């Protein structure tokens, strides 16, 4: 991103479900681009996931509009090939997440 102008953006509800300051993130455009843009290393979870050595439970919403349906399974496969105990789940309910997390940790 090459521009002489650098604006500020506010991301409401980034860390919670209210408009309170503790649930809001504030970035400049350039900062956000280098943290989360398509070339940002921190945004390339397919590279980072193989370095994680604790059990993982990847959760993806059933109706996620931004991710391919098989993305959680692809990441789980990468982690499993690296030797990490991993499961991928599609859910929209906290009860399912909690149950799956207990099962994964029980195997360790």
HELIX and SHEET records of a PDB file:
HELIX    1   1 UNK A   21  UNK A   23  5                                   3    
HELIX    2   2 UNK A   29  UNK A   36  1                                   8    
HELIX    3   3 UNK A   41  UNK A   43  5                                   3    
HELIX    4   4 UNK A   45  UNK A   48  1                                   4    
HELIX    5   5 UNK A   49  UNK A   51  5                                   3    
HELIX    6   6 UNK A   71  UNK A   81  1                                  11    
HELIX    7   7 UNK A   94  UNK A  106  1                                  13    
SHEET    1   A 2 UNK A   8  UNK A  11  0                                        
SHEET    2   A 2 UNK A  25  UNK A  28 -1                                        
SHEET    1   B 2 UNK A  56  UNK A  61  0                                        
SHEET    2   B 2 UNK A  86  UNK A  91  1                                        
END                                                                             
